[in-house]
Amino acid sequence: MKNLKAAAVAALVIANILTGCSVLGTRSVSQNDEEWNHLKLWYNKPAQKWTDALPVGNGRLGAMVYGTVETERLQLNEDTVWAGQPVERDRVGAYKHLPEARRLIFEGKYAEAQKIMQREFMGPRLIRSYQTLGDLRLRFGDKMQVTDYRRQLDLDTATVTVKYQLGDATFTREVFSSPVDQCIVVRLSCDKPAQITFDASLWRPEDYAVETVAPDRIVMKGQATMEGEHKGVNFEARLKIIPEGGKLTATDEGLRLENADAATILIAAATNYRGDDPQAVCEGQLATAGRKRYPELQRAHLAEHRRLFRRVALNLGETTAMDKPTDERLQAVKGGTDDPALCALYFQFGRYLLMSSSRPGCMPANLQGIWNEHIKAPWNCDYHININVQMNYWPAEICNLAECHEPFFDLTDNLRPRGRKTAKDVYNCRGFVAHHTTDAWFWTSPIGNVGYGMWTSGAAWCCQ
């Protein structure tokens, strides 16, 4: 996987042009596990950069898994970690300058008309962004010489697995984001007893504090800001380790588990975006998930994921390339090799990404779904409603993921109150209007450069 965003776009395009898929309601789709076992993106080396990591998500809570042997990194996201607050950017009374701008246009004086529109209609850029929640770091050791390394994302189980051999022991890591228990679940195991030893810590680039609040628990909390200002939501992440054997202790940096047979790590996260108490939400989620053993957490996750994922099957035939790592298959296709099974895999990858970044009650999928490692993201990871968000949702209905479409409808509905005000104050019109982009605060004003920002069709396109 060269680039997550490029892969997502390719998958979404394939989802719209391929018609040979079995859809629930047309004919039944097999639920035989063996027929879904080939839907894996896999690699024989760890991720070297963020775009090579593998994504998991439950619509709200996501992670990018690197699979590094010595120090595992899970880059974490919660879909409401936004800097900034609702602010007014409408240029009230701007409509009074429309007659002059129109006159200049009809006279062929386009540059002069554009200057008027820029000066009188366009608001200043907003300084805020969707932000990373932070990282979970698991440190296992230094310069570990391993063999038989494999890192994979199983689309049918929505689970990232990392497996390798160290000496005569086989180590396995499993990561998924449960839509049932609303936690990221990390399972560490080995086929030999007392082999699981690691240090766990939480980290963020800025605006955070970490505290070990119990022998099995770490808390990271803070407030999202931009440039030390533009304060946004308060956030909190809580980590709980459930060991099977071994010794669990608190350290200056977090928690240390030594000589366990296995361990389950639960990560909960929340913000006050909707007025909730992040601490209470996280504690409730950890309490509920913590009462379950790992197999029970896994079964609930699989059942809910497959309820949506297994509605659509696509088979374009099998090739010997299916036995090769995904990055090698991509390189071969670039060189002219025919690999229709890779197209089918990417089709399902597109469905997987939408399921993982957009579920009922969550924020809609932004420019990067829910996955972002930055404090200041490219284009703020906002909602460009002049094409990008619509592209995210093109596969929703035709790929039998209607429930995943709901957050987009919520976005459109939430644009209406401010959009009515913008229509009246800026254009002296009825109805509601939105322009080329918006964010978690649902602003609707024209901002930026008139060349792209003076586009009044955003609301209409959302409603079509």
C-alpha positions in Angstrom: 0.0 0.0 0.0 1.9 3.0 -1.3 -0.5 5.6 0.0 -3.7 5.3 2.0 -5.4 8.2 0.3 -4.5 7.0 -3.2 -5.7 3.5 -2.3 -8.9 4.8 -1.0 -9.7 6.8 -4.1 -8.8 3.8 -6.3 -11.1 1.6 -4.2 -14.0 4.0 -4.4 -13.7 4.4 -8.1 -13.6 0.6 -8.6 -16.7 0.4 -6.3 -18.6 2.6 -8.8 -17.6 0.9 -12.1 -17.8 -2.7 -11.2 -21.1 -4.4 -11.6 -20.4 -8.1 -11.1 -21.0 -8.2 -7.4 -23.5 -10.1 -5.4 -25.7 -7.8 -3.3 -28.1 -8.7 -0.5 -31.6 -8.5 -1.9 -30.4 -9.6 -5.4 -29.3 -13.1 -4.3 -27.9 -14.5 -1.1 -24.2 -14.0 -0.4 -22.3 -16.9 1.0 -21.4 -16.6 4.7 -18.8 -19.5 4.4 -15.6 -18.2 6.1 -13.4 -19.9 3.5 -14.9 -17.8 0.7 -13.9 -14.6 2.5 -10.4 -15.8 3.7 -8.6 -14.2 0.7 -9.5 -10.6 1.5 -6.2 -9.6 3.1 -3.7 -6.8 2.6 -0.4 -8.2 3.8 3.3 -7.3 3.9 6.5 -9.0 4.9 8.0 -5.9 6.6 6.8 -3.2 9.1 5.4 0.1 8.0 8.2 2.7 7.5 5.8 5.7 7.3 2.3 6.6 8.3 0.9 6.0 4.8 2.2 2.4 4.9 0.5 1.6 8.3 -2.8 -0.4 8.3 -6.1 1.2 9.4 -8.7 0.0 11.8 -11.8 1.9 12.9 -15.3 1.6 14.3 -16.6 4.8 12.7 -15.6 6.9 15.6 -12.3 5.5 17.0 -9.5 4.6 14.7 -5.8 3.6 14.6 -3.0 3.2 12.2 -0.9 0.1 13.0 2.8 0.1 12.1 3.8 -3.4 13.1 7.3 -2.5 14.1 8.9 -5.4 16.0 10.9 -3.5 18.7 8.4 -0.6 19.3 4.9 -0.9 18.1 3.1 2.4 17.2 -0.6 2.8 17.1 -1.5 6.3 15.9 -4.9 7.0 17.4 -7.9 9.1 16.3 -11.3 10.0 17.8 -13.6 11.6 15.3 -14.4 14.8 17.3 -10.9 15.9 18.3 -11.1 19.4 16.7 -9.4 22.7 17.5 -11.4 25.9 17.3 -14.9 26.9 18.1 -18.0 28.0 16.2 -17.2 31.5 14.9 -19.0 33.9 12.5 -17.4 34.5 9.1 -20.4 35.9 7.2 -19.8 39.3 5.6 -23.2 40.8 6.6 -24.6 43.1 3.9 -22.3 41.8 1.2 -25.2 41.5 -1.2 -25.3 45.4 -1.5 -22.2 45.1 -3.7 -23.7 42.5 -6.1 -25.2 45.1 -8.6 -21.8 46.7 -9.0 -20.0 43.4 -9.5 -22.6 42.2 -12.1 -22.3 45.5 -14.0 -18.6 45.0 -14.3 -19.0 41.4 -15.5 -21.5 42.5 -18.2 -19.0 45.1 -19.3 -16.3 42.5 -19.5 -14.3 43.8 -16.6 -13.9 40.5 -14.9 -10.8 41.2 -12.9 -12.4 44.3 -11.4 -15.6 42.4 -10.5 -13.5 39.7 -8.9 -11.7 42.2 -6.7 -15.0 43.5 -5.4 -16.2 40.0 -4.7 -13.0 39.1 -2.9 -13.0 42.3 -0.8 -16.7 42.3 0.1 -17.8 38.7 0.2 -14.9 36.5 1.2 -14.2 35.9 4.9 -10.8 35.1 6.4 -9.5 31.6 6.6 -10.4 29.6 9.7 -7.4 28.5 11.9 -8.4 25.1 13.2 -8.0 21.4 12.3 -9.1 17.9 13.0 -6.2 16.5 15.1 -4.6 13.3 16.1 -5.7 11.9 19.4 -2.1 10.7 20.0 -0.1 7.5 20.0 0.0 4.2 21.9 3.7 3.1 22.1 4.5 -0.5 23.0 8.2 -1.1 23.6 9.3 -4.8 23.4 13.1 -4.6 23.2 16.1 -3.5 21.1 17.4 -4.9 17.8 15.3 -8.0 17.9 16.3 -10.5 15.2 13.0 -12.1 14.0 12.0 -14.4 11.1 8.8 -15.2 9.3 7.5 -11.7 9.8 4.0 -11.0 8.5 1.8 -7.9 8.9 -1.8 -8.0 7.5 -5.2 -6.4 7.5 -8.0 -8.9 7.2 -10.9 -7.0 5.7 -13.4 -9.8 6.6 -12.4 -9.6 10.3 -11.5 -5.9 10.4 -8.3 -6.9 12.3 -4.7 -6.1 11.9 -2.4 -9.0 12.8 1.4 -8.9 13.2 3.1 -12.3 13.6 6.8 -13.2 13.8 9.2 -15.8 15.1 11.8 -14.9 17.7 14.0 -17.9 18.6 11.7 -20.9 19.0 8.7 -18.7 20.0 5.9 -17.3 17.7 4.5 -13.9 18.8 1.2 -12.6 17.6 -0.4 -9.1 17.9 -4.0 -8.5 17.0 -5.7 -5.1 16.8 -9.3 -4.1 16.1 -11.6 -1.2 16.9 -14.9 -2.7 18.2 -18.1 -1.0 17.1 -19.9 -2.9 19.9 -17.6 -2.1 22.9 -16.4 1.2 21.5 -12.8 0.4 22.4 -9.6 -0.3 20.5 -8.6 -3.8 21.5 -5.0 -5.0 21.3 -4.1 -8.7 22.0 -0.6 -9.8 22.6 0.2 -13.5 22.8 2.9 -16.2 22.3 2.9 -19.9 21.8 5.4 -20.2 24.7 4.5 -19.3 28.3 5.8 -16.2 30.1 7.1 -14.5 27.0 5.1 -11.3 26.9 7.1 -8.3 28.2 6.6 -4.7 27.2 6.4 -1.1 28.3 3.2 0.9 27.4 2.9 4.6 27.1 0.6 7.3 25.6 2.0 10.3 23.7 0.8 13.3 21.7 2.7 16.1 19.9 1.3 18.8 22.1 -1.4 20.0 24.4 -1.6 16.9 26.7 -0.8 15.5 30.1 -0.3 11.8 30.9 -0.9 10.2 34.3 -0.7 6.6 35.6 -3.8 6.5 37.7 -3.8 2.8 38.7 -1.4 -0.2 38.4 -3.3 -1.2 35.2 -4.4 2.2 33.8 -3.0 5.3 32.0 -4.9 8.5 31.3 -4.0 11.1 28.6 -6.0 14.3 28.5 -5.8 17.8 27.1 -7.5 20.4 24.9 -7.1 20.7 21.2 -5.6 24.0 20.1 -3.9 25.6 17.1 -0.7 27.6 17.6 -1.4 27.7 21.3 -4.8 29.4 20.7 -8.1 28.6 18.9 -9.1 26.3 21.7 -11.3 23.4 20.8 -12.6 20.3 22.5 -11.4 18.7 25.7 -10.3 15.1 25.0 -9.4 12.1 27.1 -7.9 8.7 26.3 -7.7 5.8 28.8 -5.7 2.6 28.5 -6.2 -0.5 30.6 -4.0 -3.6 30.5 -5.5 -7.0 31.4 -2.6 -9.4 31.9 -2.7 -13.2 31.9 0.0 -14.0 34.4 3.2 -12.0 34.8 3.8 -8.8 36.8 2.2 -5.5 35.9 3.7 -2.3 37.5 3.5 1.5 37.1 6.6 3.3 35.7 7.5 7.0 35.2 6.4 6.7 31.6 3.4 4.4 31.9 3.0 0.7 32.6 5.3 -2.3 32.4 4.2 -5.9 32.0 6.8 -8.7 32.5 6.7 -12.4 31.8 3.0 -12.7 31.0 1.5 -15.5 29.0 -0.7 -13.0 27.1 -2.3 -9.6 27.6 -5.3 -7.6 26.3 -5.0 -3.8 26.1 -8.2 -1.7 25.9 -8.2 1.9 24.7 -11.2 4.2 25.2 -11.4 7.8 24.1 -13.9 10.6 24.2 -14.3 14.4 24.0 -16.8 17.0 25.2 -17.8 17.9 21.6 -21.4 16.9 22.3 -21.4 18.0 25.9 -20.3 14.7 27.3 -17.9 14.2 30.2 -14.9 12.5 28.6 -13.7 10.8 31.8 -17.1 9.3 32.5 -17.5 8.1 29.0 -14.1 6.4 28.9 -14.5 4.8 32.4 -17.9 3.4 31.3 -16.5 2.0 28.1 -13.5 0.4 29.9 -15.8 -1.0 32.6 -18.1 -2.6 30.1 -15.3 -4.0 27.9 -13.2 -5.0 30.8 -15.8 -7.4 32.1 -15.4 -9.5 28.9 -12.7 -11.9 28.1 -10.8 -11.5 24.8 -12.8 -14.2 22.8 -16.1 -12.5 23.8 -14.8 -9.1 22.7 -13.6 -10.6 19.4 -16.9 -12.5 18.7 -19.0 -9.4 19.2 -16.7 -7.3 17.0 -16.8 -9.9 14.2 -20.5 -10.3 14.3 -21.2 -6.6 13.9 -18.5 -6.1 11.3 -19.6 -9.0 9.2 -23.3 -7.9 9.4 -22.4 -5.1 7.1 -19.3 -6.3 5.3 -20.6 -9.7 4.1 -23.6 -8.2 2.3 -21.5 -7.9 -0.9 -19.2 -10.3 -2.6 -17.1 -9.8 -5.7 -15.1 -12.5 -7.4 -13.0 -11.7 -10.5 -11.1 -14.9 -10.4 -8.0 -16.2 -8.7 -4.4 -15.8 -9.7 -1.0 -16.9 -8.4 -0.4 -13.3 -7.5 -2.7 -13.7 -4.5 0.1 -15.4 -2.7 2.4 -12.4 -2.9 2.6 -9.4 -0.6 0.2 -6.6 -1.5 3.0 -4.0 -2.2 4.6 -6.5 -4.7 1.3 -7.0 -6.4 0.9 -3.3 -6.8 4.3 -3.0 -8.3 3.6 -5.8 -10.7 0.3 -4.2 -11.9 2.2 -0.9 -12.5 4.6 -3.0 -14.7 1.7 -4.3 -16.8 0.7 -7.5 -15.0 -3.0 -8.4 -15.0 -4.3 -9.0 -11.5 -8.1 -8.9 -11.4 -8.1 -10.3 -7.9 -6.3 -7.2 -6.7 -9.1 -5.1 -8.2 -11.6 -7.2 -6.2 -9.5 -6.7 -3.1 -9.4 -2.9 -3.5 -13.2 -2.9 -4.2 -13.7 -4.4 -0.8 -11.0 -2.2 0.8 -13.1 0.8 -0.3 -16.2 -0.7 1.5 -14.0 -1.4 4.5 -12.7 2.2 4.7 -16.2 3.6 4.6 -17.5 1.2 7.2 -14.5 2.0 9.4 -14.9 5.8 9.2 -18.6 6.4 9.0 -21.3 4.7 11.1 -24.6 5.9 12.5 -24.1 8.5 15.3 -20.6 9.3 14.2 -19.1 12.3 12.4 -19.0 11.8 8.6 -15.9 10.6 6.9 -13.6 13.6 6.4 -10.8 14.1 3.8 -8.8 11.2 5.4 -11.7 9.2 6.8 -10.9 9.3 10.5 -7.2 8.7 10.2 -4.8 11.7 10.7 -1.4 11.9 12.5 -1.1 15.7 12.4 -2.0 18.6 14.7 -2.4 20.7 11.5 -3.7 18.3 8.9 -3.6 18.8 5.2 -6.7 20.9 4.3 -7.5 20.6 8.1 -9.1 17.1 7.4 -12.3 19.0 7.0 -15.4 18.4 4.8 -14.9 19.6 1.2 -18.4 19.5 0.0 -17.5 20.6 -3.5 -16.6 16.9 -4.4 -14.5 15.1 -1.8 -17.1 14.2 0.8 -19.5 13.2 -2.0 -16.8 10.9 -3.4 -16.4 9.2 0.0 -20.1 8.3 -0.1 -20.6 7.3 -3.7 -20.3 3.6 -2.8 -22.6 3.8 0.3 -25.9 2.8 -1.4 -24.7 0.8 -4.4 -22.4 -1.3 -2.1 -25.2 -2.0 0.4 -23.8 0.2 3.2 -26.9 2.5 3.6 -26.4 2.8 7.4 -22.9 4.2 6.7 -24.5 7.0 4.7 -26.4 8.4 7.7 -23.5 10.7 9.0 -23.5 12.5 5.7 -27.2 13.2 6.0 -26.6 14.5 9.5 -23.9 16.8 8.1 -26.3 18.2 5.6 -29.0 18.7 8.2 -26.5 20.4 10.6 -25.6 22.9 7.8 -29.1 24.3 7.7 -29.2 26.7 10.7 -26.0 28.5 9.8 -26.8 28.2 6.1 -30.0 30.1 6.5 -28.2 32.9 8.3 -25.5 33.0 5.6 -28.2 33.1 2.8 -29.9 36.0 4.5 -26.9 38.0 5.7 -24.6 37.6 2.7 -27.1 37.2 -0.3 -30.4 38.5 1.1 -32.0 35.3 0.0 -34.3 32.7 1.4 -33.4 29.0 1.9 -29.9 27.9 3.0 -26.5 28.0 1.4 -23.1 26.4 1.9 -19.9 26.9 0.0 -16.9 24.7 -0.9 -16.0 23.5 2.6 -17.1 23.1 6.2 -15.9 21.4 9.4 -17.1 20.0 12.7 -18.7 23.4 13.6 -20.8 23.4 10.4 -19.9 26.9 9.2 -21.3 27.9 5.8 -19.6 31.2 4.9 -17.6 31.9 1.7 -13.9 32.0 2.7 -10.5 32.0 1.1 -10.0 33.0 -2.5 -13.0 33.9 -4.6 -11.7 31.7 -7.4 -12.8 28.6 -5.5 -14.6 29.9 -2.4 -17.4 31.9 -4.2 -19.3 28.7 -5.0 -22.8 28.7 -3.7 -23.8 25.1 -4.7 -22.4 23.3 -1.6 -25.8 22.8 0.1 -27.6 22.0 -3.2 -25.0 19.3 -4.0 -25.3 17.8 -0.5 -29.1 17.5 -1.0 -29.1 16.1 -4.5 
